[in-house]
Amino acid sequence: MCAQCHGSTGTGNGAFGATTYPPAASLVAHDAVKRSDSELYWIIKNGISLTGMPGFGGQTTDRDVWGLVWYVRQLQAGDAPAVRALVRAFLTTHGR
C-alpha cells in the first residue's frame, strides 16, 4: 500500500506519489523519523486532509496499522531484509 506513492524504499518516489499535490512525503526523511509511533499510527489510520494521503483505518485492522508503523520504522532503519520478510508475511496472511 505504501510503495505506490512513497516508493519501495520510502523516499516518496512511487509511481503515484509524484502525481499528488502535495507530492508524497519521504518516509525516511527527518520529518517522518521524528514522529512518534502514535503519530504515524494516526496518520496511517486517518489520513491527512487536503493531501493525497488517504486513511486506511476502514480497510485494515488496528493490528495491521501497527504493522505498517513497524514497516515504516524498518524503512527508516534501512533494514531491507526485515521489510521483505514483513511484506511476505503480510501477503501470505492475506492470501495474496
N, C-alpha and C positions, 0 to 999 in steps of 0.2 A: 504494500500500500504506500509506503513512504517513497520508494525508489522512483515511482512515476513522476513525482515532482521534485524530490530532493536529491535524486541520483543514487546510484548504488553505493557510493561512498559517503553520502550525506552532505555533499558540498553545495547542493542547490542547483545542480546542472542536469536534472532529469528532463525527459522529453516534454513534459507538460509544464514544468516549473518555469521555464523561460517565457512561456506564453501567458502567465498570470500577471495580474497587477495588484499589488507589487509582486516582483518575482519571488519564487520560493526561497525561503531562508536557508542558509547553510546550517545544518545540524551540528557541525563540528567547529563553528566559529565561536569566539569568546562569548557573544550574547547568548547563545544556546547552552554553552558549557556552564555558565554561571547560574543558570536557572536551577531551582530545586527540583527534585523528583516530583514533588506535588504539583509544581507549576507545569512541568512537562505533561504530567497526567491530565491536568485540567485542560490544557491546550489540545491534546490529542482527543480527549473525550468530547469537548465542547466546540472546538474550532476557534477561529478568530474572526470576528465580524469585519466586514468590508475588506477582506483579503481572499485569496484563493484557498486558504486553509479551512477545509471542512471539519466538522466534528464527526468522530467515528463512534461515539457512545451508543448510537442507535443500531449500529451494525456489529459491534463486538461486545464481549463481556468485560466486566471490570478487570478480570484476571488477564485477559488479552491486552487491555490497555496498559496494564502494568508491565506486561511482556514487551510492549512497544517502547515503554520508557527504558527498560533494560537494553533493548536493541539500540536505541539512540545512544545510551551510555557506552555500549561496546563500540559503536562507530566512532565516538569521541575518543575512546582509548586506542583506536587503531587496531582492534582485535579482530581481524578478518576471520580467523578460524571459528571464533565464538559466534560471529554474526552468521556465517554459513551454517553452523550447527543449529542455531535458533531458527533460521528460515526453513531448514529441512524438517525440524521438529514441528513447526507450525503447519507446514504443508502436509505432513503425514497425519497430524492430528485432525486437520480439517478436510482430509480426503481429497487433496489436490495433487 
